Amino acid sequence: MKLATYLDDTGRDRVGVVQNDRIHSLPSELTMRGLIDAGLGHTRSLGNDALGSPGVPLDSVHLLPPLEPASVRDFVTFQEHVEGVRRSIDGIVGVADAWFDAPTFYFTNPHAILGTGAQVRFPASSVDRDFELEVAVVVGRGGTSLDVSTARDHVFGYTIMNDWSARDLQRREMQVSLGPAKGKDFATTLGPWIVTADELDPYRDSDGFLDLWCSAEVNGAQVGRDLLSNMGWTFETMIAYASRDSRVVPGDVLGSGTTGNGGCLAELWGRNGRQDPPALRDGDVVTLTVEGIGTLTNRVGTAGPAPVLPPVRRRSAEHARSVAS
């Protein structure tokens, strides 16, 4: 079942079921987070009831981000991506040994979520602008220190994720051995809808990976294509690790990390030794397509200039000694 959030003809946010290029409304008081809290069984029942209505053409409504996430964790589970981007960002060849220990992630901004069709406004100071082709799992049940087998029951569904990246800002800030932060937190696109877990079960291989083709296009030209099953860890392992000594809750979004073989431009820059293909520019259209889920499209733009920060207040050795005394 495909579940979308959209604006109806009165300008209200609604959730609905997408089928055969039509969208069928669910009761007006429902939100996507409410559906997730209610669980897959109840959601499927409501969705089947909604499919009994005629619905409206999908192209007649404005799709919004499918949900307001409780949090967004973004993982790095594709070795080929790590190799290429590490060379592009840090100039280092290979993969850090620590990458093989666990599915590492960082937290990004749940308040800067965009939907398909939205303009993505990069920081005005950024030139090295990039996309990242990912699939995200949406957590349906909360838990702490879950094991991998249990984590499968905590999957609500999946959506496409574009982790937009200002590579020049990222390259600078990660010299402090933190981040990425401002190189990432200006925009993340999710959509076009959430596909419930049961709908993608036929694509699951014997090791629990989803065998889905993923592709990325810029202005209609394909720049990347990879199988989602080339991930180093399953989504269930990602959920289990995120919950370790911590907590996941319904509505959490966990990104797979960027696919390999051109899942982002920086990987190709690292492999080619130059910015080929070129960085994104205003007006470029980025289209991500994932088998079994759908297509996510956005146009690149630029935000207004940011206010200037005051310079750092430096502390002298003499001042440090006076404080200690």
N, C-alpha and C positions, 0 to 999 in steps of 0.2 A: 504494500500500500504506500502511495506517495502522498505525503502530507505537506501542504504549503500554507504560508501566511501571506495575505494579500490585502489590498485596499478594495472595499466594495464600492458600489456606485454612490454611496452616501459619504464616502471618505473615512469609514470606520475600518479598523484592523479586524480581519476575520481569518479563521483557519478553515481549510477545506481539503477534500480528497481530489487528487488529480487522476483522471483516467481518460484515455482516448481524446486528448487535447481539449478536455473540458474540466472545469473545476466545480465541485459540488460542496456547498457550504455545510459546515457543522453548526450546531447551535451557537448563537451570537455571543453568549456569555463565555465561551471557551477560548483559551489561549493555547499555544503550543506547549508552554510549560505546564499548563493544567492537564493537557493530554498525557504528557510524559509522567506526571505525578500519578495519574489514574492508572497507568500501566498499559502494556500492549494489548491485553485481552479486551479491556473495556474500550480502548481506542479502536480496535478492529470492529467491535460491535457498533460503535457510533459511526464509523466510516461506512460500514455496509448499509446502515440506515440512510446515510447521506446519498449513497449511490442510487437510491430509489428515486431521487429528485432529478429533474432534467439537467440542472446545472447551467453554467454559462460557458462560452468559449474561453479557453485559457488566454488567448491573445487579447481579450477584452478587459483583462484586469491587470493591475500593477502588482507584481510580486515583490514582497518585502523579504528581509532576512528571515529564514524559517523559524528562528527562535532568538530570544535574548538569553545568551548562555549564562549559567551560574558562574562559570570560569572558563578560561581557554588555556589548555596546555598544548604546546606544540613539540612533538618529538622529532628525532632524527634517526629514522629506521632504515634508510637506504644507503648502503655503503658507497655506491657509485656517486651519489650526490655529495656525500661528505668529502670524498677524495677530490672532486672537482672544485667545490666551493672553498675548501681549505686552501687549495693552491691559489685560488683567486683572491681570497680575503687576506690570508696570512703568508702566502708564498711558500708554504710548507707542503712537501710531497708525502702522500700516504695518509693513513688514518691513525689517530691516537689509540694506543692500546686500551685506554679506558673505555673507548666507544664499544668494545666487545663485551664489556662487563654487564651492562644493563641498558635498557632503552631510555637514554637521556632525554630530558625535555626542559623547556623554559616556559614561564607564564607570560602570556601576552594580554592585550587590553580587551576585556569583554564589552567595553563601552564604545568601541569604534568598529562595530560590525556593520557591514554593508550587504545588500542583496544583489542579485543579478540585475544587470541593466544600470546600476548606479555608477556615477563617475567617481573614480578613485583619485583623490587630490594628494599628490606627493608633496612633501616639504619643499618649499621654494629653494632651499639651499642644496637640495639633492640633484645630482646629475646622473649618477649611476643607478638608474631605476630598474627594478626587476619584479617579476612575478614568481610565485612558487606553486606548482601543481601538487595538491594533496587531496586525500580523502580523510574525513574526520568521522569518528564514532561519537554518537550522542549517548551519554549514560542515562539509563532509565531507572536505576535503583541505587540507593546510597550504600556505602559500606566502608569498612576499615580493614586493612591488611588482608585483603581477599586473596584466595589462591586462584590460579588460572582457570581451573574447571568451573569454579563458582562464578568467576567474572563473566562467563558467557551469558549467564542469566541476567546480567546487569546491562546488557546492550539493548538500547531502544531502537536505534537505527543509524543510518549513515548519510552523510551529505558531502558535497564537494567543498573544498577549502582552498582559498588563494591567500597565502601568507605574503602580502606585498612587502617588498624589501628595498630600502634606500641603502644600497651597498656602500656608498662612500661614508654615510653616517655610521653604519654598522662597523666598517673597517676602523674608523677612528675610535669609537667608544669601546670596542672590545680590546683595545690596547691597555685598558685599565683592568682587564681580566674579569669583567662583568658584562652582562648583556647576552644577546642583543636587547636593546631597549628602544631608544628613539629611532633607531633604524628600522623598527618594525611596528611600533604601536599606533601609527597614524591610521591604519586601515587593515582589516581582515574581511574578506568576502566569504560568505557561506551561502549555499543554495544549490540548485534553484529551489529545492525542497528537501525534506527528510524521507528517505526510503526505509521502511521498517525492516528490522533484522531478518524476518522470515522471508522477505522477497529476495534477499541476496543469498540465502542458504544454498540454492542450486549451484552457485559459483564457488562454493567452499571446497578446497582440495583436501587431500587426506591428512595434511598437517595443520589444517584449520585456517589457512590463508585464503583470502578472497582473490580468485583468479580473474581480475577485471582489467581490460585494456584502458589505459589512461593516455590522453593526448593533449597537447598544448599548441595553440596557434596564435600568431601575432599578425594582425591584418590579413587573416585568411591563409597565411603560409604556416605549415606545420614546422615547429622547431623542436618538439619533443614527443616521445611515445615510449611507454614502458608498461610492464605488467605490475599491478598492485601486489601480486604475490611475490615480487622480488624484495619485499620488506624483510628485514632481519628478525622482526618479532611480530606476533599476531596482535590484533587489537585487544584481545583478552589479556595478553601479557602486559600490554600498555596500561590497561585499567588496573590490573593487579599491582603493578609497580607504582602507579600513581597513588594507590590507596595504602601502600606500605607505610606503617607508622604514621599514617595520615588519614585522609578521608576523601572519598568521592561522593557527590550528591547528584540527584536527578537534575538533568539540564547541563551538567558539565560537558564540555566539548574537548576531545582529544584528537589533535591532528596527527596524521601518519608521519609527518615530515615529507619533504619533497622527493618525488620520484626521481629515478635516474634517467640517463639517456636524453637529457635536454628538458628535464622537469623545471628548470629555471635557467636564466641566461648566465648566471655566475658560474655554474658548473661548466658550461661550454667555454666561457672566458678562460677559466683555469686550464682546461684541456688544450685550447687553441693558442694560449699565450697572448691573446689580444681580445678586444671587445668585438667579437664576431660570433653571433649576430650583435647588432648595436643595442645599446641601452634603450629602454622605453622612452618615448617622447610624447608630449601633449597630442591628443587625438588618436594615439595608437589604440587598437581594440584587441584585447586579450580574451581568448576563448578557451576554456578548459572543458573537456568532455571525458566522462567516465562511463564505461559500459555498465548498464544496469541502473545507473542513477540519472544522468542527464547532462545538461550543458550549462555552464556558468560563463556569462559574458560581461565584461566591464570595459569602459573607456578611460584612458589615462588623462589626468589633468594636473593642475598645480594649485596648491593652497596659497593664500596671501602671505607676504613676508611676516616672519615671526618677530616679536619684540626682541630687542637686543638685551642680552643678559649682562649684569655687572661683572667686572673681572673678579677672579678668585682673590680672596683675602689671604695673602701669604703670611706665614708665621716664621719669624726669625729664630735662630738658635738662642739668642739672648732673651727673647720673650718666653720661650719654652722654659729656660732656666729660672726666670723670675716667677713663673707660675708654680714650678716645682718647689721653690723655696717658700 
